[in-house]
């Protein structure tokens, strides 16, 4: 009995914690901060919703290489990681980046305010250079050729011809400017405001880069050092003094431009250029209607399951319903903690897992009824029912988990986020269903059978059916 009491206390604490996480309340900042990783901030106040529920933009990117040429091994994997970092650095909530084949990436951006700015940040190669103007007058927005990237002007002209870039002046089409340092010397970069509330980029240098930057700036005080990204001049400041560990990039930056530049500087250059193949926008109204319909379907499904268990097994069915309610809370809490991006397919997987959780209880109760019919005591019938039903529960759920693994692999490798979301939620549901059926329901039954009257009631309820 002491072990049952301890188990009940632990289940109560787990249920209470899950309830606090799931409730749509403002959670303490320390909870969100404790779950945040790097630049990815967490928010337990709401669930992560995918494009089909929240609305947003889906972008299809493809490696921009000469015909017949394939990306180097590992290049697309590295590009995927950098794109993920850039999206997270921009603060785009619930973004998803997936590979599609060997040359494409699918980027889902729910709720973005400026899709064009986000797309430009994602596809930019991010080639940052510190360039010596050599007496030429360079200003923000100019496109130039450099020793590190001699085709910048041609690349921009190709974009202009394709209708995907605004025309920009190319004042020195035949001049190649010297690249004295590249963005590899940077260790960090952040968008901040100066004393006049103007946006600027504060950057930190690596140990090796610090010495290199100091030697150059010390010998060129009073000269101009142009800061160039992908051949476009971001700023051309005058070196006021020698800089060793950190510095700032000034310019007439908007908020989005400053944050975008900082992200590109912070996460480096893409190993392969990317071009936009397709952009799709999903309206928020469609997402709102989908959420409402999903909630109604989920509530009706859960109520139907509750009624079925009560009708079939009476009081033991009521205990199973209580365990099922805890199961639902645990699922929703994990969706926030992991976090899981909810889609319509993911919700379908969740609702399906509820039915599978009830299957385990049905197997257990039917085994218990068989034991009672052969004359075993109610307590022995309960223990035997759980132990003998476990192999069937385990094997059935294992086969489902194998199917989920195949679906996840397919969705992850072929960019089918719908299939991947279904597999994730169903996997979580199956694992939790085994826990709630075998541990929570069993604990409830043991606690209930601690009195003689309860034993008689349970025995009659089971035998009647």
C-alpha positions in Angstrom: 0.0 0.0 0.0 2.9 2.4 0.7 4.2 1.9 -2.8 0.7 2.6 -4.2 0.4 5.8 -2.1 3.8 7.0 -3.3 2.8 6.2 -6.9 -0.5 8.2 -6.5 1.4 11.2 -5.1 3.8 11.1 -8.0 1.0 10.8 -10.5 -0.8 13.8 -8.8 2.4 15.9 -9.0 2.9 15.0 -12.7 -0.7 15.8 -13.5 -0.5 19.1 -11.7 2.7 20.1 -13.5 1.2 19.1 -16.9 -1.9 21.1 -16.2 0.1 24.2 -15.4 2.1 23.8 -18.6 -1.0 23.2 -20.8 -3.2 26.0 -19.4 -3.3 29.1 -21.7 -1.9 31.4 -19.0 1.2 33.6 -18.8 4.0 31.4 -17.6 6.9 32.8 -15.5 9.8 34.0 -17.6 12.2 31.7 -15.8 10.3 28.7 -17.2 10.6 30.0 -20.8 14.3 30.9 -20.2 15.1 27.5 -18.8 13.8 25.8 -21.9 15.4 28.3 -24.4 18.4 27.0 -26.4 20.8 29.5 -28.1 18.9 32.0 -30.2 15.8 29.9 -30.1 13.4 31.4 -27.5 10.6 29.4 -26.0 7.1 30.4 -25.1 4.9 28.0 -23.0 2.0 30.4 -23.3 0.8 28.8 -26.5 1.2 25.8 -28.7 3.4 25.9 -31.8 1.2 25.9 -34.8 2.2 25.0 -38.4 1.4 26.8 -41.6 -1.9 25.1 -42.1 -3.2 26.2 -38.7 -1.5 29.6 -38.3 -0.9 30.8 -41.8 2.3 32.1 -43.2 4.8 31.4 -46.1 6.4 28.3 -47.5 9.5 28.8 -49.5 11.2 26.2 -51.8 14.9 26.7 -52.2 17.2 24.9 -54.7 20.9 24.8 -55.1 21.8 27.4 -57.8 24.5 25.4 -59.7 25.5 25.0 -63.4 23.4 22.4 -65.2 24.7 18.9 -64.6 26.7 19.9 -61.5 25.7 18.4 -58.2 26.4 19.9 -54.7 29.5 18.7 -52.9 28.9 15.9 -50.3 27.6 17.5 -47.1 27.0 20.9 -48.7 23.2 20.8 -48.6 23.2 19.4 -45.0 25.4 22.3 -44.0 23.2 24.8 -45.9 20.2 23.4 -44.1 21.8 24.0 -40.7 22.8 27.5 -41.6 19.3 28.3 -42.9 17.8 26.9 -39.7 20.1 29.1 -37.6 19.2 32.2 -39.7 15.5 31.5 -39.3 15.9 31.1 -35.6 18.1 34.2 -35.4 15.4 36.2 -37.1 12.9 35.2 -34.4 10.5 33.5 -36.9 8.4 31.4 -34.6 7.7 27.7 -35.3 9.8 27.7 -38.5 10.5 24.3 -40.1 13.4 23.6 -42.5 13.4 20.3 -44.3 15.4 18.7 -47.1 13.7 17.6 -50.3 15.8 15.3 -52.4 19.5 16.1 -52.9 19.3 19.8 -54.0 16.3 21.4 -52.4 15.2 22.8 -49.0 11.6 23.5 -47.9 11.3 26.4 -45.4 8.0 27.0 -43.6 7.7 30.4 -42.0 4.4 30.7 -40.0 3.2 34.2 -39.2 6.1 36.1 -40.8 5.5 39.9 -41.2 7.9 40.5 -44.0 8.3 37.4 -46.3 10.5 39.2 -48.8 13.0 40.2 -46.1 13.0 36.7 -44.6 13.5 35.1 -48.0 16.4 37.4 -48.8 18.1 36.5 -45.6 17.6 32.8 -46.2 19.0 32.7 -49.7 21.8 35.2 -49.4 25.2 33.4 -49.5 26.3 35.7 -46.6 29.8 36.3 -48.0 31.0 39.1 -45.7 34.2 41.0 -46.7 36.3 43.9 -45.4 37.4 45.7 -48.6 40.1 48.3 -49.3 38.4 51.0 -51.6 41.9 52.1 -52.8 40.8 55.8 -53.0 37.5 55.1 -54.7 34.3 56.5 -53.3 32.1 53.7 -52.1 28.7 54.2 -50.5 25.9 52.0 -49.1 24.0 50.0 -51.7 26.8 50.0 -54.4 27.7 46.6 -56.0 31.3 45.9 -56.5 33.7 43.2 -57.6 36.2 41.9 -55.0 39.3 39.7 -55.1 37.3 37.2 -52.9 34.2 37.4 -55.0 34.9 38.7 -58.5 31.4 38.0 -59.9 29.3 40.1 -57.6 28.2 42.6 -60.2 27.4 39.8 -62.7 25.4 37.9 -60.1 23.3 41.0 -59.3 22.7 41.8 -62.9 21.5 38.2 -63.5 19.0 38.7 -60.6 17.8 42.0 -62.0 17.3 40.3 -65.4 15.3 37.6 -63.7 13.1 40.2 -62.0 14.1 39.3 -58.4 16.2 42.3 -57.4 16.0 46.0 -57.5 18.4 47.7 -59.9 21.5 49.1 -58.2 24.3 51.3 -59.5 27.5 49.5 -60.5 29.9 52.4 -60.6 33.1 50.4 -61.1 32.2 47.4 -63.4 35.8 46.8 -64.4 37.5 47.3 -61.0 38.3 44.5 -58.6 38.7 45.7 -55.1 41.1 44.0 -52.6 39.5 41.9 -49.9 41.7 42.4 -46.8 39.7 40.2 -44.4 36.6 38.0 -44.6 33.8 37.3 -42.2 35.7 34.3 -40.7 37.4 36.7 -38.3 34.0 37.3 -36.6 32.8 35.3 -33.5 29.5 37.1 -33.0 27.3 39.9 -34.3 24.2 41.5 -32.9 21.8 44.2 -34.0 21.8 47.0 -31.3 20.8 50.6 -31.0 23.3 53.4 -30.6 23.0 56.4 -28.3 20.8 58.1 -30.9 18.5 55.1 -31.2 19.8 54.3 -34.6 20.4 50.7 -35.6 23.9 49.4 -35.9 25.6 46.0 -35.8 28.0 45.3 -32.9 30.5 42.5 -33.7 33.0 40.5 -31.8 36.3 39.2 -33.2 37.9 35.8 -32.8 41.3 35.4 -31.2 43.1 35.2 -34.5 40.8 37.7 -36.1 41.4 40.2 -33.3 45.1 40.4 -34.0 44.6 40.6 -37.8 42.0 43.3 -37.5 44.1 45.3 -35.0 47.2 45.2 -37.3 45.2 46.4 -40.3 43.3 49.2 -38.5 46.4 50.4 -36.7 48.2 50.9 -40.0 45.2 52.5 -41.7 43.8 55.0 -39.3 42.0 57.7 -41.3 41.4 55.4 -44.3 38.1 54.0 -45.4 37.3 50.3 -44.9 34.3 49.1 -46.8 32.1 46.4 -45.3 30.7 44.3 -48.2 28.1 41.5 -48.1 27.7 39.4 -51.3 29.3 42.2 -53.3 27.0 44.9 -52.0 28.5 47.7 -49.9 26.8 47.8 -46.5 28.9 50.6 -45.1 32.1 52.4 -45.8 33.3 53.9 -42.5 36.5 55.7 -41.8 38.8 54.0 -39.4 39.0 56.3 -36.4 41.4 54.1 -34.3 42.9 50.7 -34.0 40.3 48.0 -33.2 41.2 44.8 -31.5 38.4 42.9 -29.9 35.1 44.4 -31.1 33.5 47.1 -33.3 30.3 48.4 -34.8 28.9 48.7 -38.3 27.1 52.0 -38.8 24.6 52.8 -41.5 21.0 53.8 -42.2 19.6 50.4 -41.3 16.0 49.6 -40.7 15.1 47.1 -37.9 14.7 44.2 -40.3 17.9 45.1 -42.2 20.0 45.3 -39.1 18.7 42.0 -37.7 19.1 40.3 -41.1 22.6 41.5 -41.5 23.5 40.4 -37.9 22.1 37.0 -38.6 24.1 36.5 -41.8 27.3 37.7 -40.2 26.7 35.5 -37.1 26.1 32.2 -39.0 28.4 32.5 -41.8 28.2 31.9 -45.6 26.2 29.2 -47.3 28.4 26.5 -48.9 26.1 26.6 -51.9 24.1 29.4 -53.4 20.3 29.0 -53.2 17.6 30.2 -55.5 13.9 30.6 -54.8 11.8 28.1 -56.8 8.4 28.6 -55.3 6.7 30.8 -52.6 3.3 29.9 -51.3 1.3 32.0 -48.8 -1.4 30.6 -46.6 -3.9 32.9 -45.1 -4.4 33.1 -41.3 -8.2 32.8 -41.7 -7.8 29.3 -43.1 -5.7 28.4 -40.2 -8.3 29.7 -37.7 -11.1 27.7 -39.3 -8.9 24.6 -39.3 -8.1 25.0 -35.6 -11.8 25.3 -34.7 -12.7 22.3 -36.7 -9.9 20.3 -35.2 -10.9 21.2 -31.7 -14.5 20.2 -32.2 -13.5 16.9 -33.8 -11.0 16.2 -30.9 -13.6 17.0 -28.2 -16.2 14.8 -29.8 -13.8 11.9 -30.2 -12.7 12.1 -26.6 -16.2 12.2 -25.2 -17.2 9.2 -27.4 -14.3 7.2 -25.9 -15.2 8.2 -22.3 -18.8 7.2 -22.8 -17.8 3.9 -24.4 -15.5 2.9 -21.5 -18.2 3.8 -18.9 -20.8 1.8 -20.7 -18.6 -1.3 -21.2 -16.7 -1.5 -17.9 -18.6 0.8 -15.4 -16.4 1.7 -12.5 -13.2 0.3 -13.9 -14.0 2.2 -17.0 -14.3 5.3 -15.0 -10.8 4.8 -13.7 -9.6 4.2 -17.2 -11.3 7.5 -18.2 -9.4 9.3 -15.4 -6.1 7.8 -16.7 -7.0 8.8 -20.2 -7.6 12.4 -19.1 -4.1 12.4 -17.6 -2.8 10.9 -20.8 -4.2 13.8 -22.8 -2.7 16.3 -20.4 0.8 14.6 -20.6 0.6 14.7 -24.4 -0.3 18.3 -24.6 2.4 19.2 -22.0 5.0 17.4 -24.1 3.9 19.2 -27.3 4.8 22.4 -25.6 8.0 21.2 -23.9 9.7 19.5 -26.9 8.2 21.5 -28.7 6.0 19.9 -31.4 4.8 22.0 -34.3 1.1 21.2 -34.5 -0.5 20.7 -37.9 -3.8 19.2 -39.0 -2.1 15.9 -39.6 -0.4 16.1 -36.2 -3.8 16.6 -34.5 -5.1 13.5 -36.4 -2.2 11.5 -35.1 -3.0 12.8 -31.5 -6.7 11.8 -31.8 -5.7 8.4 -33.2 -3.4 7.8 -30.3 -6.2 8.4 -27.8 -8.1 5.5 -29.4 -5.0 3.4 -29.2 -4.6 4.3 -25.5 -8.1 2.9 -24.8 -7.2 -0.3 -26.7 -4.6 -1.1 -24.0 -7.2 -0.7 -21.3 -9.6 -2.9 -23.1 -7.1 -5.7 -23.4 -6.3 -5.4 -19.7 -10.0 -5.4 -18.6 -10.9 -8.3 -20.8 -8.0 -10.4 -19.4 -9.2 -9.4 -15.9 -12.7 -10.7 -16.7 -11.4 -14.0 -17.9 -9.5 -14.4 -14.6 -12.6 -13.6 -12.6 -14.6 -16.2 -14.5 -12.2 -19.0 -13.6 -12.7 -18.1 -9.9 -9.7 -15.9 -9.1 -10.0 -13.2 -6.5 -10.5 -9.6 -7.7 -7.0 -8.5 -6.6 -5.3 -11.5 -8.2 -7.4 -11.1 -11.3 -6.3 -7.4 -11.6 -2.6 -8.2 -11.2 -2.8 -11.2 -13.5 -4.8 -9.2 -16.1 -2.2 -6.5 -16.3 0.8 -8.9 -16.5 -0.8 -11.2 -19.1 -2.1 -8.3 -21.3 1.3 -6.6 -21.4 2.9 -8.8 -24.1 0.0 -8.1 -26.5 0.1 -4.3 -25.6 3.8 -4.2 -26.1 3.9 -6.0 -29.5 0.9 -4.1 -30.9 2.4 -0.7 -30.0 5.9 -1.8 -31.2 4.5 -2.5 -34.7 2.9 1.0 -34.7 6.2 2.6 -33.6 8.0 0.8 -36.5 5.4 2.3 -38.9 5.9 5.7 -37.3 9.7 5.5 -37.8 9.1 4.7 -41.5 6.7 7.6 -41.9 9.1 10.0 -40.1 12.0 8.9 -42.3 9.9 9.4 -45.4 8.6 12.8 -44.3 12.1 14.0 -43.3 13.8 12.9 -46.5 11.2 13.9 -49.0 10.0 17.2 -47.4 6.6 15.9 -46.5 6.1 17.8 -43.3 2.4 16.6 -43.1 3.6 13.0 -42.9 6.4 13.9 -40.4 4.0 15.7 -38.1 1.6 12.8 -38.1 4.4 10.4 -37.2 5.8 12.6 -34.4 2.4 13.0 -32.6 1.5 9.4 -33.0 4.8 8.2 -31.6 4.5 10.4 -28.5 1.0 9.2 -28.1 1.8 5.5 -28.4 4.7 5.7 -25.9 2.6 7.6 -23.4 -0.4 5.2 -23.8 1.7 2.3 -22.6 2.7 4.3 -19.5 -0.8 5.5 -18.7 -2.5 2.1 -19.3 0.1 -0.1 -17.5 1.2 2.3 -14.7 -1.5 4.9 -14.0 -4.6 2.7 -14.5 -2.9 -0.1 -12.6 -2.2 2.3 -9.7 -5.8 3.6 -9.7 -7.1 0.0 -9.6 -4.8 -1.0 -6.7 -5.8 2.1 -4.7 -9.4 1.5 -5.3 -9.2 -2.2 -4.3 -7.7 -1.3 -0.9 -11.1 -1.7 0.8 -13.3 -4.8 0.9 -16.4 -3.0 -0.4 -14.5 -1.7 -3.4 -13.4 -5.3 -4.2 -16.9 -6.5 -4.3 -18.1 -3.5 -6.4 -15.2 -4.0 -8.9 -15.8 -7.8 -9.1 -19.5 -7.4 -9.9 -18.8 -4.6 -12.4 -16.4 -6.8 -14.3 -18.3 -10.1 -14.2 -21.6 -8.4 -15.3 -19.9 -7.7 -18.6 
